Amino acid sequence: MDMLTDPMEIILWTRHADDGRWSARPVWVVLVDGHAHVRSAFGRRSAWYRRVLDGADVRIEADGAQGPVTLSPVTDPGLVRRVSDAYRAKYGLSWPGPVESMNLPGTAATTMRLHAPG
């Protein structure tokens, strides 16, 4: 996906099912094996994460461009570990505390892969 050449963060937009409005949330993104991955910093209690699991429309904004995506949960433990390593490598020196929080088991369990349409 052209928008995801490795930005520091993206804006993740999710549509609310009840009224159709959109909500935005900045989200850290990492690339592993050429694919973009995100996590919910607040684990399963995050509203955007719950909306995605419920099938909400999703868009991302990165580097001034915006487009639709889908997200799929990552369940492979090896890939989840590599995503954790990618978070440490990309953000660990600047934000060590938040990165370790992003790698706690409950947060790591929310790892999702972004898929561009087409």
Secondary structure, DSSP 4 states (H G I P E B T S, - for coil): -TT-SS-SEEEEEEE-TTT--EEEEEEEEEEETTEEEE--TTGGG-HHHHHHHTT--EEEEETTEEEEEEEEE---HHHHHHHHHHHHHHHTTT-HHHHHHHTSHHHHTT-EEEE---
